């Protein structure tokens, strides 16, 4: 008795129809609920620890703060990687946890570790800020804000307060960051001469002011039976009141604040500049939360801004940059490729079947397989991105495979004179095992993908699971819906056809099979030569990580010599902007200088290009054309960065020996500059920062009862003001505006002002700093980068039109890397690390997939050797893929790796169809040679038909039709090349391999009295 699932569906047509109706409706509803993103969400637990010590140099922060923080965090459970960046006053440590670590647990453990360490850190640091990194990638949206009726301070306050409150409450918005504008601040610029005459310091004024201008609670009392709270209100509520505020001196004298200097109500010192096409601008950037859709977030933000603009018509919001635009372009292009591929697939099926009803019966497998897939994707928290949609697009031809095999087999029975009902019953059960096996093989190939780690694993997962889910639904369609509809809709054939095909091409193929069976050893030798030749192509393949995509947006990074003022940096940025605006490809340019982004000597220019349809050259060609122009700016580093703000290639060196690290990095930089494959080679070892170094005389300090901390406070408060929490505050309604006390910035033409700053000694006198310390010029590091508790220097470069793997191969041969000092460690980061992770993950997935494919076939066929015959098509497919990549100049990168993984399942289907029929005929008593020939003639048509349908479905993708196809095309090229070779070669070589394996099994049966599997009943027979 055979397995009767299809027979049951034919006898009971209502349940299958209701099942697929429910699945289709649920799938349509799920489709509209799925988030739309450009790439799959990569959910890696990352925690940031930010510590600020105002005025501290990077070297001090490294020794006193960062090293201790790294030591404390390294012992936290689940930590994978710890890196730090130290700049003037700031130490930022990023902790990356293992993927399986619970995010909340990681955050709490980090907080606990820093809380235990807090007492060991300097007392002058601000409270550490520990936060989870919820945003994904760079900013998703950038807007400019114009308000002619508002002052820069008021506009900045509007963004920081109301706008931030409104937008951060929207689902999917993780962070808002203002760029440009002015922070509201009251500044008291002291007169150094008056301070000296009254024997005062800036520190004295700032600290006394903080004690006076403050509102404090005073407890409670009961008066007349009523309880009253007590409040002491010392905060100033007007600038005039603040100017007239009297401060007590030590000699019982009183002075008004205005007698000591000028009190101004305005903006803080400009340490950031934002300009749009050369005009001052205030912008804000929005970052999307992990797992959120940038398209949905953009729609919600746009609606919220429309409401705000309606409430305040004098404020205008202009969208400058949006990742949603790129996402939607890619989304629509992928959907377009899917529909084009579907139509081509249907057309190819019709050319083979020459029957409208049969074509429709096979074609319905596509919607009934794809639409329910969206339901499962929703359950798995997947999104509609270019990876998952590409999986559906590439699998279009696979989805009709099972239906085509069913329909073709039913038609063969109809040709034999049977009625449609009878033909459907017999044909569906006859082909059932082969259909189940081919689909299970595809699912088995992608099962191990779920267990791969890292970013590559998360991207592989969405592709593999989507393919497996769609293939599973195609199996349900082929087993339930296709035979049932064929039984009731197909027409009987009037004339009885011949048992075997007799066309001209069939006869030629028949002769070829006969020749191969007569010359088995020679045929096997030819197969071996082809196999060796296929893998011999590997050294000639280019390699890479991710193909560069067309985003219509370029980013330039400027680095001026350290010590350059913010005005000098801005001038260079505007000169570069003017040069860019002369290019017809440029729509507008946003320039940004922000001290928090590495110093005021650095600037970034974000260049918005006109739409691709309006440009003669692509984004990459535009950037390469600008390189000669950038060299015209002397003494300035100007480089293009990718969408992450990095270059295309990074080589990182680690060591605890700073001198040797810098020397080795400089040598590597020099040797990399000599490589023609690279351009814009830079060294992350920041240029030396000009410093003024105060060296205390400890004997004199001890004599006068002074401390190093007092010196530091006096200098810091005089130059930049006190720490934010310790500043006096000015009450302005519901806000408190900081009051910053400092000396005039223009009073530092030489060191005399600093040397003469007074310090209060224990004997009541005030002594100048020069009496207890030496003040001199010096240099020091401006930025210190650390990785895994070692100093780090990265050598970055862009590629001169060569794949990443080619460039890395050249770099690996450089003398300095061939002979690295013992205490220097190399660490590959960025795209280089991703490429290495890609190849490791790919090999793991291939190995695990092959084991799963073999195990599935052993279980289905109860045979240990013949599954190897079916799997012989896999190496034949790999050779075709490599050849296609080589001929098209396509690099082996992540899309190609995903495509090859998919190809493993597709290629095995052809061999399964052939071998399955051979075994069935031999079970029926047909001699092996006749069974092989008949199987080849009967199954060649459905094999060629299914392969042609798959090729047609992938053709629009491989041709690069539609918008940016840099990610989609390599995958389709690899699959099409492998499919062509595996189809052609498996029809020739699989029969020979089957005969050899069958002979070996027969020899084992005779020698050890083992029953041959081909003579045993099938797994669904009893």
N, C-alpha and C positions, 0 to 999 in steps of 0.2 A: 504494500500500500504506500503510495507516494504522498509527500507533503502537499496538503490541499488548500493552502491559503488563497491562492488565486482562484481555485475552483469554488471555494466558499464565497468569494466576492462575486463571481459570475452568477452563482445561484441566488445570492442575496445582495442585489445592487444598491438597495437603499442605505444600509449602514455605512459603506465606504463613501457614498456621496454626502451623507450628513457629516461624517468625520471631516472630510476635506472642506466642506462649507464652513464648519466651525473654525477649523485651522486658518482658513483664508480670511475670515472676518476678524479673528483675533490678531492675525499677522498684519492686516491693514491698520488696525487700531494701534498696534505696537510700533509700526513704522513711523507714524506721525508723533509718537511720544519719544522716540529715540533721539538723543542729543546728536548734533552735527558738529564734528571736529575735523581738523585737518589730518591729525595723526592720532593713533590710540593713546589713551591716557597712560602715562607711566607713573605709577604711584609708589614712589620711593620715600620712606620715612627720613626726613631731613629736619634737623633742629639747628637753629642759629643762636649763638651766644655772643652778644655785643656788649663790650665794656668800654666805657669812655673815661679817660683821665685827661681833662683839659690841660693843654700845653705840654703834654708828655711827648718826648721824642720816641720814634719807633724802637730804637735800641733799648731804652728804658722799659717800654711796655713789654718787649719780648722777654726780658729777664725777670721782671717783677710780676707780670700778669700772665702773658700768653703761655709760657712754658708750664706754669702751675696749672692753668686751666686745662691744657692738653693732657697733662699727667692725670688729672682727676677724671677726665672724660674717657680716657683710653680704657679704664677699667669698667666702664658701664656695660651692662649686658647687651649684646647684640650690635655693638659698634663695629662698623666695617672700615670706616675711613674718617680721619680727622684732618682738616686743613684750616689754616689761619692766614689772614691778611692783616698786616699791621701798618698803619699809617699814622700821621701826626695826630695824636690824641685818641686814636681809635684802635681797638683790637677786636677783630671779627673772626670768630671761630665757627666753622660749619662742621656738623657731625652728621655723617651719612650712616644710617643703620641698615642691617640686613633686610631684605624685602619682606621676610616673614615676621618682622618685629611689629608689635602693635604700636601704632603711632602715639596714642595717649600714654602708654607705658614708657615709651622712649622719651617723651617730653617730661614726664614726672621724674624719671630717673636722672635726666640731665639737670633738672632744677634741684633735686636733692644733692647731687654731686657738687654743684656750684654753691649751694647753701652751706655745706660742710667746709668748703674752701674759703668762704667769705672773710673769715677772720685773718687768714694768712695774706690777703691781698692788701695793697696800700689803702690807707684811709681816705686818700684824696680822690679815689675813683668814684664815679657815679654808680648808682645801683645797677647791677648787670641786668640786661634785657634778654630774656630767654624766650624764644618764640618758635613755633613750628612754621616751616616754610610751606605754606599752603598754595602759593602761586605756582604756576607751571610755565616755565620759559620766560620770555620777555613780555613787555606790555602788550596786551591784546588790543587796547584802544588808546589813542592819543588825541586830545582835544586842545584847541586854543580857546581862550576866553577873552572877550573884549567888553569893557564897560567904561565908556568915555566919562561918565558922571561919577565914577568912583576913583578914589586915590589908589595907588599901588598897594598901600597897606590894607585898605578896606577890601579891595578885590582879593588879595591873598587871604584875608580873614574869612571872606565869604566862601572861598574854596575849601579852606581848612575846617570850617565849622559846618555851615549849612549844606554845602554841596557834598562834602564828605559824608555827613550823616545820612543824606538822602540816598547816595549811590551805594554805600557800603551795606545798606540794608537790603539791597537787591540780591536775589539768589544768583550765585555764580561769581560775584565780585569779591575778590579776596583782599585787594589792597588798592588804595589810591595814593598817588605820589605827585605832589605839586612840583613843577619845575618853573623857575623864574619867580617874579614877584618879590615882595619885601616883607620880612617879619616885622611886626609892630614892636617898637622898643623905645623906651625913654633913655637917652644917653646923657650922662653927666661927664663932660669933658673938663677935667681938672687943670688948673693952672700950676705947672711945676714950681714956678718961683714962689707963689703964695703958699703952696704946701710946705716948701722948705722954710719959709719965714715963720710959719706956725709950728714947725717941727712935726708935721703930719706926713702920713703916707697914704697912697691910694687905698691900701688895704684897710687902714683905719677908717676911712670915710665909708667904704663899701660895707664893712662889717657893722659899724655903728648905725648906718642907714637901715640895714636889714633888721636891726633890733628895735628901731623906732617905728618904721612904717610897716606895721603889722597888726592885724586883728587877732585877738586871742580870747579864748573862753575864760570866764572868771568864776565858774561854779553856779550856785543858786542860793537864794535867801527867801524867807517868808516874811512878807510885809502886810500887816492888816489882814491876816488870814489868807492871803493870796501868794502863791509861790511864783517867784520871778527868777529868770535866768540872768546871769551876769556876763556881759561882754565888754572887752576893752578894745575900742576902735582906734587904732593908731595909723591905719592906712591912709595915705593921701588920696584925695578924690578929685584933685585938679592940679594942673601943672603949676599954676601960680602959687598954690598952697605948698607944693613941693619946693619951688624956688625959695620961698620965705621960711622954709623949715630951718629951725635953729638946732645947731649941733654943739654939744658941750665939749670944751677942751679940758685938758688936765689941770690947767691953771685957773679954773673957775671962770673962764671967759666963754662967751657964746658967739657963734658965728652963723650967719645965714648961709645956706647951701650955695646960693648964687654968688656969694663972696669968694667961693673957692673955685668956681668955674662956670661954664655955660651949661644950662639945662635945656635940652631940645627934645621935642616930641616928634618922632618920625620913624624911619626905618632903621633896621640893624645894618651893620657894615655889609656891603655887597660882597658875598663870597660865591655867588652864582649869577650867571647871565644867560638868558634865553632869548633868541631872536629868530623871527620867521622872515626869511628873505631880507635879512639885514635890519628889520624893524623890531624893537623890543616887544616881547610877547610874554604872556603868562599862560602856561599850559599845565595840563594834568594828565597823568598816565594811569590806566586801570589794568590790573592784573587779574586774570581769571583764576578761580579756585580749581584745585585738582578735581577731575571728574566732571567738571561743568562744561557746557557747550559754549564756545566763544560766539557762535551765531545767536544762540538764545540770549546770552548775556548782552550782546550788542543791541539786540532788539529792545530789551528791557531798559538799557541805559538810554537809548535814543528816545524812548517814550517818556522816561523820567525827565530828561533834559528839555523836552518839548513842554512838559508841565511847568518846569521851573522858568523857562523863558516866557511862558504865558503870564506867570505871576510877576516876573520882573522883565518887562520888554526892553529895558536899557542894557541888558546883559545878552551877549551873543556868543553862542557856542559853535565852533567850526571843527568838524572831524578832519584830522590830518592824516592819521595812519590807523589801519584796522586789519587785524589778522582775519576777521570774518570775511572780508572781501576775497582774500586768497582762498579761504576754506570753501566758500560758496562756489568760486570759480572751479576749484578742483572737484567739488561735489557734483556740479552740473556736468563737467567734462566726463567724469567717471560714469554717471548715469547715461549720458549720451553714448558713450562707448558700449555700455551694456545693451542699450536698445539697438544700436547698430549691429553689434555682434549677434544679438538674438535674431534679428531679421535675416542676417546672412546665414545663420545656422539653419533657420527654417527653409530658406531658399535652397541650400545645399541638400537638405533632406528631401525636398520635393524633386530635385534633379535625380536623386537616386531612386526614390520610391515611385515617382510618376503617378502618384495617387493622392488626390486632395484630402480624402478622408483619413488616409493613413498618416499623412503629414500633420494634420490637425491633431490626431490622437497622440502622436509623438511630441508635438509642440506644447501640448497642455502640461507636460511635465515641468516646463520652465516656470510658469507662474505658480503652479501648485507645489513646487519645491522651494522657490525663492521666498514667497510671501510668508509661509509658516516659519521660515528661518528667522524672520524679524521678531517673531514672538519669543523664540529661545534666546536671541541676542538681547532682548530686553530683560529676560530673567537673569542673564549673565552680566548685566550692567555694561554691555558693549555700547559702542557709539557708531554712528554712520560716519566713517572716516575713509580716507583713500585706501587704507589697507583692507578693512572689512568689505568695502564696496568693490575693491579690486578682486577680492576673493570670489565674490558673487559673479563678477564680470568674467573672470577667467574660467570659472567652473560651469559657465552656461552650457558649453558643449558637453561637459561631463554629465550634466543633469538629464540630457536627452539620451545619453548612452543606453541606459537600461531600457528606456521606452523604445528606442530604435531596435535594440536586440529583440525585445518582445514582439514588436510589430513585424519585424523582418521574419521572425520565426513563424508567426501566425500566418503571414502571407505565403510562406513556403508550404505550410499545411493546406492553405486554400488552393495553392497551385496543384496540390495533389488530389483535388476534387472534393475536399471536405467542406461541410457547411460552416459558417462563421462561428456558431456556438461550439461545435465540436472542435474546430481548429483552435479556438482560443483556449478551451479546456486542456487539450493535449499539449499545445505548443508552450503554454505558460508553465505547466508543470515540468515539461522537458528541459526548459532553459532555466528553471528556477534556481538551481544550485549555482550555476555560473553567474547569474545576476546578483545573487546574495554574496558570492565570493568576491566579485569585482568591487562592489560597494563597501564591503567590510574591509577590503584591502585599503581603500582610500581613507576610511575612518581610522584604521590602524596606523597608517603612516603619520597622521597628525595627532594621535593620542599622546606621544611622548613630548610634544611641543609644550604642553601645559606645565611640564616640570623643568623647563629651561629657566635659568636665572638671568638677572640683569635686565637692562633696557631692551636688548635684542630679544630675550625670551618673552617679554611682555608684548612686543610687537608681533613676534611669531605666533603667539597664542591667539590673538584675535583673527589672524588670517587662517590658521589651521583649524580652529574650532568652527569658524564660519563655513569653511569648505566641508568639514565633516558633517555638520548639521544639515547643510543643503543636500549633500550626497545621501544622507540617511532619509530625508524626505523624498528624494528622487527614487529611492528603493521602495518606499511605501507606495508611491504613485505607480511604479512599474509592476509591483506585485498585486496591488488592489484595483487601481483605477484603470490602467491601460488595458489589461485583458478583459475587464468587465465591459468597458465601452466598446472594445473591438468585437466582442461577442454579439453586441446588439446593433452596432452601427456599420460594421463592415459588410460588403456585398460578396456573395459567393462568386467564384471565378467560373466562367462558362466553359473554358477549355482547360483540360488537364495538362500541366506543364511537365517537362522532363524532370527526373529526380535530381540530376546534377546540372549546374549551369554549363552552357555550351558556347558562350560568346568567344570572340576572337582573343580578347585579353585573358579570359579564363583558360583557354587552351594553351596559351603561352606560359601562363603561370603553372598549369598542369605539367608541362614539359620541364619547367625549371625545377619543380618539386621532385619529379622523377629523376632528373639528373643528380640532384643533391643526395637523394637516397642511394643512388648508384655510386656516388663518390663521397661517401660520408667523411672519410678522413681528410680529404682535400677541402671539403666545405668547412669542416671544423678548423682547419688551418687558416682558411680565409677569415673566419670569425675571430680567431686569435690575433691575426694581424690587424684587423679593424679595431679590436679592443685595445691592443698595445698602442696603435696609432692615436686612438682617442685620448688616452691618458698622456700620451706624449705631447699633446697640445697644451697641457696645464702650464708649463713654464712660459709659454708665449701669451698667456692671458694677462690682461691688465686687472688690477685689483683696487678696490676702494671700499668705503664704508657706506655713505649715503650719497646719491647723486645730487648735484646742486640744482635747486629748484628756481624757477622764475617767479619772483615775488613782486616785481616792479618797484623794488625798494632797495637802496644800497646804503651802507653805513660806512662812514670814514671816521677814523680816530686820529687826532692830532696830539702830538706830545712835544711841547716846547722844552728848552733846557730848564733844569730845575732852578728855581729862584725867579723865573719869569713871573711878572705880575699878571693879574687877571686881565688888565687892560691890554697888555701885549699879546696875550693868548687870544683875546677877542679880536684884535686887529688881524692876526693871521687867519683866524677862522672866517672873518668877513671877506678877506682877500680871496680865500679859497671858494667861498660861497659865490662871489662875483664871477669867478672863473667857471664854476659849475652852471650858473644861470645862463651862460652864453651857449650852452649845449641845448639843442632843440629837444633832446630826449627828457630834459628835466622839467618837472612841473613846479616844484618849490623845494626849498631847503630849510630845515630846522637846525639851528646851531645851539649847542648846549655846553655850558661850562659850569661845573658844580664841584665844590671842594670835596664833597663826600664821595665823589667818583674817582678819587686818586690824587686830587690836588688841583689848584687853579692853573697849573701849567698844562692841563689836559683838556681837550674839547672833543666833542663828538658831533658829526654832521650827519643827519638822516636825510637822505635824498629820495624824494618821491618822483618816480619816473612816470611819464605819460603811459596810458594803457599799451599793452604789447602790440595791439592791432595798429597803433598809430606810430610805431617805431620800426625803423629798418633793421635795427640790430637788437639782440637780446641783452639781458642784464649783464651776463658774463662778458660779452664783447664790449659793452659800454665801459665796464670797469677796467678791462685790459687796455682800452683805448686811452684811458685817463692816466695810466701809470707814468708815461713820459712827462706829462704836464705836472704831475706831483713832484717830480725831481727838480723842478724849477724853484721850489721853496727851500732856501738854504737853512741848515742847522735846525731843521724841523723834521720829526718823524711823522709821516702821513701814510696810513695804511688802510686798506679795506678790511672790514670785518664781516663775518657771516651773521645770520639772524640771531645768534647767541652772543654776539659781540666779540667773538674770537676769530682767529685766523683758521685757515683750512688744515694746518698741520702744526702740532705742538710736540716738541721733544723736551722732557723735563729731567733735570739733574737734581739729586738730593745729596746733602752732606751736612755734617756738623762742623766742617772746617770751612768757614766762610771765604778765606783767602784762596784756598785751592779750588773751591767751588766756582768763584768768580773767574779765576784764571782758566779753568777747564771750559766754562760756559763761553768765555770770549773766544777761545780757540775753536770751539764747535761753531760759533756764529760765523767766524771768519771762513771756515771751510765750507759751511753751508752756502755762504754768499757766492762761492765759486761754482756752485752747481747751476747749470742753465735751466734745470727743471723747476727752480724755486725763484720767487721774487719777494721783495719787501721783507727780508729776513730781519727780525728784531730780537733783542735780548731783554727779558723781563727784569733783569737786574737794573733797578731804577738808577737814574743818574744821581750822583751825590747831591745831597741837599745842603745848601749853605746854612751854617749854624753859628750861633753865638754861644760859646760854652762858658759857664760859670763854674770855676773850680774853687771850692771853699778851703779856707785855712782852718783846720779843725782845732788847732790850739787857740787861735784867736776867738773862734766861736765859743769854745768852752769857757774862756776867760770872761766873755761878755754875757754868757748865759743865753746864747742864741742857738738856733737849730737850722739845719739845711731846709727843713720844711718852711721856715719863716722866709728864707731867701726866695724859695720857689713861689710862695704865696705873693710876696711883694712884687716880684717880676711879672707873674701871670696876671694879677689883678691890674697892674699898671698898663699892661700891653693889650690884653684881650678881655679883661673883666673877670669877675669871680665865676665859680661854677654855677650853673643854672639853678639848682635847688637852693643855693645860698644867697641868691640875688634878692634885693628888696623888690617889692611888688607894688604896682600902682593900680588902684581899683578903678575900673572903667565899666560900670554897669555890672554885668555878669562875668566879665573877664578880668583877669589880672595880667597886667603888662609888666614885663621885667624892667627893672631900672639898672642899667649897667654903668658902673663907674670905672673910668680909665683915663689915662693920659692921652694927649693929642697924638695921633699916629705920625704927624709930621715932625714930631720932636725927637726923631731918632736918626739924624744924619750921621751920627757917630755914637760911640759907646758911652759918652760922658753922662748922658741922662740916666742910663741904666746903672752906671757906676755910682751915681750920686743918690740913687733911691735910698731912703732912710729905713733903718731897722730899729725897733725899740729894744734897748738893752735892759738888763735887770737893774742897773743903777739909775734908771730913769732917764738916761740920755738917749739920743737917737744917733746912730752911727751909719755912715754910707756903706753901701755894699762893697765898695772897693777897699774898705778898711778890713774886711774879713774874707774877701774872696777875690780871685783874679778873673777878669772878664776879657775874653779873647775870641777872635774869629776862628771857625773851624768848619769841617764838613762831616756829614754822616749820612747813613742810608735814609732815603725818603720813604721807601716802602720795603717791608720785609714780608716775604711769602714763605709759608711753612707747609709741609705736607708730611703727615704721619710722624710728627715731632722732629723733623729735620728741616734745615734751611732749603729752600727751593728756588731754582732759577729755570725758567722755561725759554727755549728758543722757538719762536713761532715764525711761520712763513706762509705765503700763499703759493698756489701751484700755477705754473706756466703752461696751462693746457694739458697737463699730464694727470693720469689717475693717481690717487693717493698711494696705492701700493708701489707704483713705480718710483715715486719720490722717496718713500721709506726705504726701499731697497738700495737706492743710491746713498742715502744718508747712513745706512748701516755699514757701508763699506768705507766710510771716512776714517782716517787714521786715528783721530782722537777717540772715536767710539770703539775702535778695535783694541785700544790700549788705555782703557779708563783706569785712573788711579784707584787703589784699593778702597779708599774711603769715599769714593764717589759712586752713587747708585743711579741707574737710569730708570725712569718711570715714564711709560707712554700714557698720555692722557688725551682727552678730546676724541676726535675722529679716529686717531691711530688706535686708541684703546678700544673704541667701538668696533673697529675692523678686526682686531685680534679676538675680541669677544664674539664677533660674528662667526669667524671661522671655527672657533672652538665649539660654539653652540650648534653650528651647522653640522659638524662632524658627529657631535653627540646625537643630534636629531636624526641624522642619516642612519647611524648605527642602531639606535633604538627603534627607528621605523622599520628597518630591515628585519630585526628580530620579531617585531609585532606582525609584519606581513607573513613571515615564515610560520609563526605560531598559528595565525588565523587559518592558513591553508592546511596545515597539518590537522587542525581540529575539524575543518570542514570535509577534507578528503581522506582523513585517516591514513595518510601516506607521508613517510619521512623524506623520500628522495624526489618525487615528482614536483613538489613545491619549488625545488631548486631550478627545475626546468622552466617553470612559469616566471621565476624571478630573473631568468637570464636576459629578459628584455631591458632590465634596468641599466646595466653597463652600456648596452647599445644606445640607450636614450641619452646617457651622459655624454657620449661622444658627439652626438648631433648637437647637443646644447653648446658644448665647448666650441664646435666648429662655427655655429651661428654667432656666438659671441665674438669669435676671432674675425669673421668676415665683416661684421657690422661695426667692429671697433668698440664694442660694449664692454665695460669693466665688470668684473665679478664683484658685485656689491650686495647689499642687503636684499633689494628686490630680486636679484638673480638667485640668491640662496633660497628665498621663499619659493620662487618658481621651480627650482630643482627639487625641492622637497615635495611640491605638488606633483611634479612629473613622475616621481617614484610610484605614486598610486595610479596615475593614468597609464603609464607604460606597462604595468603589470596586467592591466585589463585584457590587452590583446592576447597575451600568452595564455591567460586563464580561459578565454573563449576557445582557443585552439585545443589546448590540452584537455579541457573538460569534454569536448566532443569526441576526441580520440579515445578517451577512457570509456565513455558511454558506448561507443561502437564496439570496442574490444570486449566489454562486458556482454554485449549482445552476440558475441561469437565471431565478429569480423577479424580477419588476420591483421596483424599490426601494420603492415605496409599499406593495405587497402584502407584501413581505418585512418591512417595519417593522411593519405591522399584525399579521401572523402572529406575529412575535417577541414583540410586546407581549402578545398573548393567550396564547401558549404559556408564556412565561417569567414572567408576572405572578404565577401561583400559587406557583412555587418561591421567587420573591423575597419575596412576602408571608409565605410559610411560614417561610423562614429568618429574616426580620426578626422575626416574631412569636416564634419560638423564642428568639432572642437577647434580645428584650425580656422574655420570661418569665424567662429565667435571671438577668437583672439586677434584676428587680422586688424581691426580698427585700432586696437591698443598698440600692437607692434608697429603699425604705421605712424603712430604718434599723432593721430587725429585729435582735434579739439585743443583745449587750453594746455598749459604746461604738462607734458607727459613724461618728464624726466624720471619719475618714479615708476610709472606704469609700463612704459615701453621695454625697459631691460627685462622685466619679468616675463612679458609676453614673448619676447625674442628667444629667451632661454627655453621656454616651454614649447614653442613652435618648432625650434630646431630639434629638440629631443623627441618630440612627437613624430616628426617626419622620419627620423632615423629609426626609432623603435618600431614604428609601423612597418616600414619597408624591410628592415632586417629581421624582425621577429617572424614575419611570414616565411622567411627563407631558413633561418637558423634554428628556430625553436623546434620545428619537426625533427631535425637531426639530433638535437640534444635530447628530445623525448625518446627517440629510438635508442640512443646510447644508454640512457638511464633505465629504459625498459629492459634492455638486454642485461644490464647489471643486476636489476631486480630479479630477472629470471634465473640468472646464475646463482644468486643468493638463495632463491627458492629451491633450486635443485640441490645445492650443496648442503643447505641447512634445513630443508623441508619447511620453508616459510611460505605461507599462503600469499600469493601476489595480491596487492591491494586492488588492482584492476579487476580481479575476479570476485572481489567481495561486493556485497550490496552497498549502495550509496548511503550516506548518513541520514537521509530522510526516507529510507526504505526499511520495511520490516515484514 
